[in-house]
Amino acid sequence: MIAEPRNLTLLILSIAVVVVGAYAGIEIARRVRFHEGRRRYRWTYLGALAFALTVWAADLTGTLALTPHWPIWFSTLFVIASAVAAVIAGSAVFFTIYRAERNNALIAAAIVVALAAIGGVHYANFMGTRVALTDADATEVLLTGTFQLGLVVSILSIVVLGAAAASTHFERWSIATRSRFESLLELAPQIVWFAEPDGRISYCNQYWYNYTGMSTGETLGDGWVNALHPDDRDSVLLGWANAVKAGEDYESELRLRSVDGEYCWFLVRSRPSRDELGKINSWLGIAIDIEERKHAEEAALAASQAKSEFLASMSHELRTPLNAIGGYAELLALGVRGSLNADQAQDIARIRRSQKHLLTLINDVLNFAKVDAGQAEYRMTAVPIDEALKDTESMIAPQILAKGLRYSYKGAGRTEAVLADPEKMQQIVLNLLSNAVKFTETGGSITMSATPRGQCIEIAVKDTGVGIPEEKLDKVFDPFVQAGRQLNQPAQGIGLGLAISRDLARAMNGEIILDSSVGKGSTFTLTLPRAPRMDPADVAAATAAALEDAGAPSSGAMDLADRSLQEAAHT
């Protein structure tokens, strides 16, 4: 009886195996012709196996679909032989594709071998088929040819061949993506680099090699260190090792040697890349040329330094003639050169007021220049806060009385002290008190307090004056800014007091903070490091020594000022 289709499902599956296998073979053949070296070998092997699987699985499934109605068996030996023949056919096809120096004779021979092998596959399956078992067949290892066998072989073959075809698409996509990424890296006008989790460099873009002239072998791993300036190596390596150990971002400014042997500044930044478990799998880094910025910074710093040094050196030249003007005006006022009439005396008084005002302005400029040039000297010591502030109050008492203001003070305690230069601290507090008096209307009040806060002591000067607009709060500490100046007000300074005060505070590891509202007044808070508590017996001696160095007023003048402040407090 001639064989007729027994199962349409297996027939369709065998055709599907051929279609999927042919598509996978074409895609793999493209990969073979695209690659060189080891990757070409791998794709050739995969293509040969895919072709072999297609031929073998399609033939076996088709055979099961076209068998007679009675049961059949397959000889395992012949099944293996058919698989070997299929591999030979696939190898012949893909060997021809692999060979770069192809010719017509080689192609013809490969086709003959492939067709012969395909025929061998069908012949082996045919010869291994047993329709009825005999005694001789009992010595063979047989495989039952069932519908389930054809179903498993065909479906598994389709899945495997589909996966092979998908792998070609995935590689094509990954190559295109990698090519775009690599092109972007090569076009980047900065150094881009990658490193292993242990910090060893694994990749640098072309910019690095063009700039340094180093080869890949000289760069990767730890070889890049040789391009560092000798003075930067220790600090850079230590900082990089600490960042790798801690798994934190890294940033540094360093000098790299160019291909010409010159060193230029670069800003280097790096960040770890982590997997889904948070483990570092690589480091990404970039180095930007900042040589021009460095030159600009150095030029600006040199110009600022030269300006500051010039102003500081002009102290004697500017003060000497002003002092002479003041001295001669005083001699004239005393009548040393003869008596003065009322108009002359009034003119002399105006000259003396103008001289004092101009001297104050020049002193502010010179003090600011001295601080800005880094020429200010600081003698840090433990300063008893309450005693020092009470002595500072005495210097501002005449202004408070003249303005008709109320004044109060809340101390921190006799044993509390700050670590500061007493003269610089006194200068800051006097400036804050002077500003409070200047911008508080008659009848208003000024409150000064000292409050310990953790490792610091806060010295707050609060007034009920005009206040400062919100948009000017960030500018009042800038040089030559006067937040409260009105066009119809007389000149009272050039806006350097707060700038000097802030610089002095920061030089003593402190800070000045402002809180102000228009119409409600302002609070300037000076924060200084807290010194160890002092024994009450040592407070008086420390205060006397500090004030003597700071040039504080005599005890008689302080007593008079204390009485004046007490009167102001009860007004």
C-alpha positions in Angstrom: 0.0 0.0 0.0 1.4 3.4 -1.0 2.0 5.9 1.9 -0.5 8.7 2.2 -0.7 11.6 4.6 -1.6 10.3 7.9 -1.3 13.6 9.9 -1.7 17.0 8.4 -0.3 18.7 11.6 3.1 17.0 11.2 3.1 17.8 7.5 2.5 21.5 8.3 5.1 21.5 11.1 7.7 19.9 8.7 7.1 22.7 6.2 7.4 25.3 9.1 10.8 23.8 10.0 12.0 24.3 6.5 10.7 27.9 6.3 12.2 28.9 9.7 15.4 27.1 9.0 15.8 28.7 5.6 15.3 32.2 7.1 17.7 31.4 9.9 20.3 30.1 7.5 20.1 33.3 5.3 20.5 35.5 8.3 23.4 33.5 9.7 25.0 33.5 6.2 24.9 37.3 6.3 26.6 37.3 9.7 29.3 35.0 8.4 30.1 37.3 5.5 30.1 40.3 7.7 32.5 39.1 10.4 36.2 38.2 10.4 38.3 36.1 12.6 36.9 34.1 15.6 33.4 35.6 15.3 33.2 34.4 11.7 34.2 30.9 12.8 31.5 30.9 15.5 28.8 32.0 13.1 29.9 29.4 10.5 29.6 26.6 13.1 26.2 27.9 14.2 25.0 28.1 10.6 26.1 24.6 9.8 24.3 23.2 12.8 21.2 25.2 12.0 21.2 23.9 8.4 21.7 20.4 9.6 18.9 20.6 12.1 16.6 22.0 9.4 17.3 19.1 7.0 17.2 16.4 9.6 14.1 17.6 11.6 12.1 18.4 8.4 12.9 15.0 6.9 12.1 13.1 10.1 8.9 15.0 10.7 7.8 14.6 7.1 8.5 10.9 7.2 6.3 10.5 10.3 3.5 12.5 8.6 3.6 10.3 5.4 3.9 6.8 7.1 1.3 4.0 6.6 -1.5 3.5 9.1 0.3 0.7 11.0 3.0 1.3 13.6 6.6 2.0 12.6 10.0 2.1 14.3 13.3 3.8 13.5 16.7 2.3 13.9 18.7 4.5 16.3 21.9 3.9 14.3 20.3 5.1 11.1 18.8 8.1 12.8 22.3 9.1 14.0 23.7 8.5 10.5 21.0 10.8 9.1 22.0 13.5 11.6 25.7 13.1 10.6 24.7 13.5 6.9 22.8 16.6 7.7 25.8 18.1 9.5 27.9 17.3 6.5 25.5 19.1 4.2 25.4 22.1 6.4 29.1 22.3 6.7 29.5 22.1 3.0 27.2 25.0 2.5 28.6 27.2 5.1 32.2 26.3 4.3 31.6 27.7 0.9 30.1 30.9 2.3 33.0 31.2 4.7 35.8 31.0 2.1 36.8 34.4 0.9 38.5 33.1 -2.3 35.4 31.5 -3.8 35.2 30.2 -7.4 32.7 28.4 -9.5 34.3 25.0 -9.1 34.3 25.2 -5.4 30.7 26.3 -5.3 29.7 23.5 -7.6 31.5 21.0 -5.5 29.9 22.3 -2.3 26.4 22.0 -4.0 27.1 18.5 -5.0 28.3 17.5 -1.5 25.3 19.3 0.1 22.8 17.6 -2.2 24.4 14.2 -1.7 24.3 14.7 2.1 20.7 15.7 2.0 20.0 12.6 0.0 21.9 10.7 2.5 19.7 12.1 5.3 16.5 10.8 3.6 18.1 7.5 2.6 19.3 6.9 6.2 15.9 7.7 7.6 14.3 5.4 4.9 16.7 2.5 5.6 16.3 2.9 9.3 12.5 2.6 9.1 10.9 -0.7 10.4 7.3 -1.3 9.5 7.1 -4.8 10.9 9.6 -6.2 13.4 11.5 -9.4 12.7 13.8 -11.5 14.8 16.8 -9.7 13.2 15.5 -6.4 14.4 15.6 -7.5 18.0 19.3 -6.9 18.1 18.9 -3.2 17.2 18.1 -0.2 19.4 14.8 1.0 18.0 12.9 4.3 18.4 9.1 4.2 18.1 7.9 6.6 15.4 4.9 8.2 17.0 2.9 11.4 16.4 4.3 12.7 19.7 7.9 12.2 18.5 7.3 14.2 15.4 5.5 16.9 17.4 8.5 17.2 19.9 11.2 17.2 17.1 9.4 19.8 14.9 8.5 22.2 17.7 11.9 22.0 19.3 13.6 22.6 16.0 11.4 25.6 15.2 12.2 27.1 18.6 15.9 26.5 18.2 16.0 27.8 14.7 13.9 30.8 15.6 16.3 31.6 18.5 19.2 31.4 16.0 17.5 33.9 13.7 16.7 36.2 16.6 20.3 36.1 17.7 21.4 37.5 14.4 18.9 40.4 14.7 20.1 41.0 18.3 23.7 41.1 17.2 22.9 43.4 14.3 21.1 45.8 16.7 23.9 45.6 19.3 26.5 46.3 16.7 24.6 49.3 15.4 24.1 50.6 18.9 27.7 50.1 19.8 28.9 51.7 16.6 26.9 54.8 17.3 28.1 54.9 20.9 31.7 54.4 19.8 31.4 57.1 17.1 30.0 59.5 19.7 32.9 58.7 22.1 35.4 59.2 19.3 33.9 62.6 18.3 33.8 63.9 21.9 36.1 66.9 22.4 37.1 65.6 25.8 38.8 62.6 27.2 36.3 59.8 28.0 37.4 56.7 29.8 36.0 53.6 31.5 37.5 51.6 34.3 37.0 48.2 35.9 35.4 47.9 39.4 38.9 47.9 40.9 39.7 51.2 39.2 42.0 49.9 36.5 41.4 51.7 33.2 39.8 49.5 30.5 39.0 52.1 27.7 40.0 55.6 26.6 38.6 57.3 23.6 40.7 58.6 20.7 41.1 62.1 22.2 43.3 60.6 25.0 45.7 58.9 22.5 45.8 62.0 20.2 46.6 64.3 23.2 49.1 62.1 25.1 50.7 60.2 22.2 50.5 57.0 24.3 49.5 53.7 22.9 46.7 51.4 24.1 49.2 49.1 25.8 50.9 52.1 27.6 47.5 53.4 28.8 45.3 50.6 30.0 45.5 49.3 33.5 47.7 51.7 35.5 49.8 52.9 32.6 47.9 56.2 32.3 49.6 57.4 35.5 52.8 58.1 33.5 51.0 61.0 31.8 50.4 62.7 35.2 52.6 65.6 36.3 55.0 64.2 38.9 53.8 66.7 41.5 50.2 65.5 41.1 50.6 61.8 41.1 50.5 61.0 44.8 47.5 63.1 45.5 45.6 61.9 42.4 46.3 58.2 43.1 45.4 58.6 46.7 42.1 60.4 45.9 41.2 57.9 43.2 42.0 54.9 45.5 39.8 56.4 48.2 36.9 57.0 45.7 37.1 53.4 44.4 37.2 52.0 47.9 34.3 54.0 49.1 32.3 53.7 45.8 31.8 57.5 45.6 32.0 60.1 42.8 35.5 61.4 42.1 36.6 64.9 41.1 40.0 66.4 40.8 42.0 69.0 38.9 45.3 67.6 37.6 47.9 68.2 34.9 48.4 65.8 31.9 51.5 65.6 29.6 50.7 66.3 26.0 52.4 64.7 23.0 54.7 67.7 22.9 55.8 67.2 26.5 53.9 70.2 27.9 51.5 69.9 30.9 48.0 71.2 30.8 45.3 71.3 33.4 42.3 69.0 33.2 39.1 68.7 35.4 38.5 65.0 35.9 35.2 63.6 37.1 34.1 59.9 37.5 31.1 58.1 38.7 30.5 54.4 39.4 28.0 52.4 37.4 26.0 49.8 39.4 24.0 46.7 38.5 20.5 45.9 39.7 21.9 44.7 43.1 23.8 48.0 43.6 27.2 46.4 43.0 29.8 48.5 41.1 30.4 46.9 37.6 32.4 49.7 36.1 33.5 53.4 36.3 32.7 56.1 33.8 34.9 59.1 33.6 35.5 62.3 31.7 38.4 64.8 31.6 37.9 68.3 30.4 40.6 70.7 29.3 40.6 73.7 31.7 43.9 75.2 30.8 42.4 78.5 29.5 40.2 78.8 32.6 43.2 78.2 34.8 45.1 81.0 33.1 42.1 83.3 33.4 41.8 82.5 37.1 45.5 83.1 37.7 45.4 86.3 35.8 42.4 87.5 37.7 43.9 86.5 41.0 47.2 88.2 40.2 45.4 91.4 39.2 43.3 91.3 42.4 46.4 90.6 44.5 48.3 93.4 42.8 45.4 95.8 43.4 45.0 94.8 47.0 48.8 95.0 47.7 48.9 98.4 46.0 46.0 99.8 48.2 47.5 98.2 51.3 50.9 99.8 50.5 49.3 103.2 50.1 48.3 103.3 53.8 51.1 105.7 54.8 50.9 107.9 51.7 47.2 108.4 52.1 46.9 108.8 55.8 49.9 111.2 56.3 48.5 114.2 54.4 45.1 113.7 56.0 46.6 113.6 59.4 48.6 116.8 58.6 45.3 118.5 57.5 43.7 117.4 60.7 46.6 118.6 62.8 46.9 122.0 61.2 43.1 122.5 61.4 43.3 121.7 65.1 46.1 124.2 65.6 44.1 126.9 63.9 41.0 126.0 66.1 43.1 126.3 69.2 44.3 129.8 68.2 47.9 128.9 67.8 48.2 131.1 64.7 46.0 133.8 66.1 42.4 134.2 67.1 39.6 133.3 64.7 36.3 135.0 64.2 33.0 133.1 64.2 33.0 132.4 60.5 36.6 131.2 60.4 36.0 128.9 63.4 33.0 127.4 61.7 35.0 126.8 58.5 37.8 125.1 60.5 35.2 122.9 62.2 33.9 121.9 58.7 37.4 121.1 57.6 38.0 118.9 60.6 34.7 117.0 60.1 35.5 116.5 56.4 39.0 115.3 57.3 37.7 112.8 59.8 35.1 111.5 57.4 37.6 111.2 54.6 40.0 109.4 56.9 37.3 107.0 57.9 36.5 106.1 54.3 40.2 105.7 53.5 40.7 103.5 56.5 37.8 101.3 55.3 39.3 100.9 51.9 42.7 100.1 53.3 41.4 97.7 55.8 39.4 95.9 53.1 42.4 95.8 50.8 44.5 94.4 53.6 42.0 91.6 54.3 41.5 90.9 50.6 45.3 90.7 50.1 45.7 88.2 52.9 47.9 90.6 54.9 45.7 90.7 58.0 47.3 88.9 61.0 45.2 87.0 63.5 46.1 86.3 67.1 43.7 83.6 68.1 43.0 83.3 71.8 40.2 82.5 74.3 38.2 85.7 74.7 35.7 85.9 77.6 32.6 86.8 75.6 30.6 88.8 78.2 33.5 91.0 79.3 34.7 91.7 75.7 31.2 92.7 74.6 30.6 95.0 77.6 33.8 96.8 76.7 32.7 97.1 73.1 29.4 98.6 74.2 31.3 101.5 75.8 32.7 102.6 72.5 29.2 102.9 70.9 27.5 104.5 74.0 27.9 108.1 72.8 26.2 107.4 69.5 23.3 105.5 71.2 22.8 108.5 73.6 23.0 111.1 70.8 20.4 109.2 68.8 18.1 108.7 71.8 17.9 104.9 71.5 17.1 102.2 74.1 19.8 99.6 74.6 19.9 96.2 76.3 22.3 93.3 76.5 21.8 89.6 77.4 25.1 87.8 78.3 26.2 84.2 77.9 27.8 83.8 81.3 31.1 84.7 82.9 32.8 81.3 82.0 31.8 81.3 78.3 34.6 82.3 75.8 35.1 82.3 72.0 38.3 81.4 70.1 39.0 84.6 68.2 41.3 87.5 67.7 40.0 90.0 70.2 40.8 93.1 68.1 39.1 91.6 65.0 36.1 90.4 67.0 35.7 93.9 68.5 35.9 95.5 65.0 33.1 93.2 63.8 30.8 93.9 66.7 31.4 97.6 66.6 30.5 97.7 62.9 27.3 95.8 63.6 26.4 98.1 66.4 27.2 101.2 64.4 25.0 100.0 61.5 22.2 99.4 64.0 22.5 102.9 65.4 22.7 104.4 61.9 19.5 102.8 60.5 17.3 102.9 63.7 15.1 106.0 64.1 15.1 108.0 67.4 13.0 106.2 70.0 13.9 102.8 68.7 15.8 100.0 70.5 19.0 97.9 70.0 19.5 94.5 71.7 22.7 92.6 71.8 22.9 89.0 73.1 25.5 86.2 73.3 24.0 82.6 73.2 26.0 79.3 73.2 24.9 77.0 70.4 26.6 73.6 70.4 30.3 74.2 69.5 29.7 77.9 68.8 28.5 81.1 70.4 26.1 83.4 68.5 26.5 87.1 69.0 23.3 88.8 67.8 22.7 92.5 67.2 19.0 93.2 66.8 17.5 96.6 66.0 14.0 98.1 65.3 15.2 100.1 62.3 14.1 100.4 58.7 15.0 96.9 57.7 16.4 95.6 54.4 14.4 94.6 51.3 14.4 90.9 50.6 16.0 91.3 47.1 19.0 93.0 48.7 19.6 90.5 51.5 22.2 88.6 49.4 24.0 91.7 48.4 24.6 93.6 51.6 27.9 91.7 52.3 29.3 92.6 48.8 31.9 95.4 48.7 30.6 98.9 48.1 27.0 98.0 48.6 24.7 100.1 50.8 21.3 98.5 51.1 19.8 101.3 53.1 21.1 104.4 51.2 18.5 106.8 49.9 19.2 109.6 47.4 18.3 112.3 49.9 20.5 110.9 52.7 24.0 112.2 53.5 26.9 109.9 52.7 27.8 107.8 55.7 30.3 105.4 54.3 31.2 103.4 51.1 29.7 100.0 52.0 32.8 98.1 53.1 32.0 97.6 56.7 29.9 94.4 56.3 32.2 93.0 53.6 35.2 93.4 55.9 33.3 92.0 58.9 32.3 88.9 57.0 35.8 88.3 55.7 37.2 88.7 59.2 34.6 86.3 60.7 35.3 83.7 58.1 39.1 84.0 58.7 38.3 83.1 62.4 36.2 80.1 61.3 33.0 82.0 61.9 30.2 83.5 59.9 27.7 86.4 59.8 24.0 85.7 59.1 21.4 88.3 58.4 17.6 88.2 59.1 15.7 91.3 58.2 12.2 92.6 57.2 11.4 96.0 55.9 9.8 98.2 58.6 10.6 95.6 61.4 14.3 95.9 61.7 17.3 93.6 61.2 19.3 91.0 63.2 22.9 90.4 62.4 24.3 87.2 64.0 28.0 86.7 64.4 28.9 83.0 65.0 32.4 82.2 66.4 33.9 78.9 67.6 33.4 78.2 71.3 36.5 78.1 73.4 36.8 75.8 76.5 35.0 77.2 79.6 37.2 79.5 81.7 37.7 79.6 85.4 36.1 82.7 86.8 39.4 83.7 88.4 41.0 83.8 85.0 38.3 85.9 83.2 39.5 89.3 84.5 43.2 88.6 83.5 42.2 87.2 80.1 40.0 90.2 79.5 42.6 92.8 80.5 45.2 91.1 78.3 42.9 90.9 75.3 41.7 94.5 75.6 45.2 95.8 76.1 46.3 94.1 72.8 43.2 95.5 71.1 43.7 99.0 72.3 40.6 99.3 74.4 39.7 102.6 76.1 40.9 103.4 79.7 38.9 102.1 82.7 37.7 105.7 83.5 36.3 106.1 80.0 34.6 102.7 80.2 33.0 103.6 83.6 31.7 106.8 82.1 30.3 104.9 79.1 28.8 102.2 81.3 26.9 104.9 83.2 25.7 106.4 79.9 24.4 103.1 78.7 22.6 102.4 81.9 20.9 105.8 81.5 20.0 104.9 77.9 18.6 101.6 79.0 16.2 103.3 81.5 15.2 106.1 79.1 
